């Protein structure tokens, strides 16, 4: 009976920030709801799957060349499972926080809940500060990586401009995401984004198989510890895209239904990443060690150009996914988060884009930067902090007794949950942050030493006279 009462509280009072205006029967309103106002389970699934694999799809073959085929496949399956578990933990903590607040009659009508606020409400200001630092820094560099990827990709169909110039151009294009109010409004973009990555993944796989193995191909990975752990942390980064889980859940009409969405999204993503990375590595082998973008090795064709264009559009979408939580934080800081004016909010958001633009020009190292961000930021943001937060939130017997969402029984209830969480913390701290951070930083420093900061055209082939 008590659990039924909690369920009513959770499901009954959720009111989203975005409110539809006008007569729902008009054609304009129907179109708006179809393309703009998304809050269903399907919208959340498309958002998770679309956001999880973007430009990293093009760097996974590079990771396979560092890890070897077997380790590459094993790490994808392992981190996919680990990421799904911690995404589930984040969803549990969100529902717990929101339920407690709504019992206190807190109204979220004009407020988007974020991860650092969940930590603040459940564990206090020190956890809030840690969550805010790691989450914002990760999303900042996540946005930087999308800009770097845009410049890297467009160069393969138009090399009249260097990659730095393309970064300037795409920085301006991506700044238009300031006009998208929240994740509630990514319905059509999430759907299209997943279509685009699906095409690109299968293009990489099929084109590589048709191309066949290059003459004298070698598959010598892993060769060094540095390369091995660099590749592993890129995969850690790949399945660490759930830093925006709370914002996606808040955009849902019934957030308590999120539980298994990320796992199902991950299973679909694996059908894209495993065939494409395996096929490209099979075809080109060790050549990938100096070609972090898989598209650079495939011969130019209409299919490849289509993949490039689709990935460019998708990176625009993913830039918006990574940047929107930063927009929210900035709005709250300057106290305009509750304003109803889309134009006023868009204007206020523009300063967030400037440092992203600048960092993409300083560190244009497509591929190595993924591993560095994965080891130093993703490891804490979406693996260690959620696992620790879940254990501490439900440390007392009364908290476990009154929990809105109990751990799955097949895992052994609370005991099993605590065991899995402890494993996640220890593994990611030692392997992801420790070994991964050491290897990624060494690799990153080598890129700086080789190419320098502000390099005009990272890994560009010399122009023929």
C-alpha positions, 0 to 999 in steps of 0.5 A: 500500500505504501509503495502504491502511494509513492508511485502516485506521488511520483507519477501524478505531480510531474509538470514539465518546464515547457508548456504548450500553447494554443489549441491542440486541435489546430494543424500548427499545434499538431505539427509542433507536438510531432516535431518539437514537444517530446516527452515519451519513453521513445523520445528518451530512448532516441535521445540516449541512443543518439547522444551515446555514439557520435564522433566517437564512432569514427575513433573506435577503430583507432582504439581497436588498433591500440587494444587489439581486436579481442580486447576492443570487443571485450571492453565495449561489452564491459563498459556498455554494461557498466555505463548502463548500470550507472545510468540506472543509478542516476535515474534512481537518485533523480526519482528519489530526489524529485519525490522527496521534493514534491512531498515538500510541495516544491514546484518544478514548473519553470525549473529543469532539475540537474545532476548537481541539484540531485546530489545537493538535495540528497547528500549536501553542498560538498557533493553538489560542488563535486558534481557541478565541477566534474559534470560541467567540465566534462560537458564543456570538453564534450562540446569541444570534441564535437567542434573538433570532429566537425572540422576533422570530418568536413576536411575530407570532402573540402580541403580548401580550408584548413581544419582550424578555419573550419572550426571557426565556421562550425563554432558559429553554426553550433552557437545556434543551439542556444535557441533550443529551450530544453531536451523536451525540444529535441524530438525530431533531432534525436530521431534524425541523429540516430538515423545518421549514426546508423548509416555511418556505422554501416557505411564504415563496416560495409565499405571496409569489407568491400575495400578488403585488407590493405597490402601487408596489413598488420594487426600488432595491437596491443604493443605498449601499455600506454596505447592499451590504456589509451584505447580502453579509456576511449571506450570508457568515454564512449559509454559514458554519455549519460552525463545528461541523464537527469536532463533527459529524464526531466523532459519525460512525461513519466520519468520513473519509466526511464529505468531500462531505457539506457540499457536498451539504447546501449544494446542498439549502439553496440550493433553499430560500434562492434561491426564498424570498428571490427571491420575497419580494423580488419581492413586497415590494421596498424595504419589506424594508429596514425589515422584517428578518424576512420573516414580518412582511410576510406576512398572518397565516394558518394557514400563516404561524402554522405557519411561525412555530411550526416556526421556533421549534422549529428555533431551539431545535434550532439553539441546541443546535447552536451551544451544545453545542461551548461546553458541551464547552469549559466541561466541559474547563475545569472538568475534568468532560468525561469524567464519565458522569453526564448530570445532572452535566454538564447542571448544570455547563453551565448557566452557559454559557447565562446570558451568551447570555441577557443578550446577547440582551436587550442587542442584540435587533437581528434582521438587522443582528446577523447581518451584524456577526457574519458579518464580524467572526467568521465570516470568520476562524472558518470561512474564513480560519483553515481555509484558512491552517491547511491551507496551513501544515499541509502546507507541508513536502514530507514533510507532503504526502507523508504526508498522509492526504487529498490535494487533489482532482486536478481542482483541480490537486493541491497547487498548485491547493489552495494557489491556492484557499486563497490566494484564500479568505484574500485575498477574505474578509479584504478583502471579508468582514472589511474592507468587510463589517466597516465596513458592518456596524458602521455599520449596527449602530451606527445600530440602537443609535442609533435603538432603544437598547440593551435595547430592549423591542420591536425593529421592533415596529409601534405598538399600535392603541388 
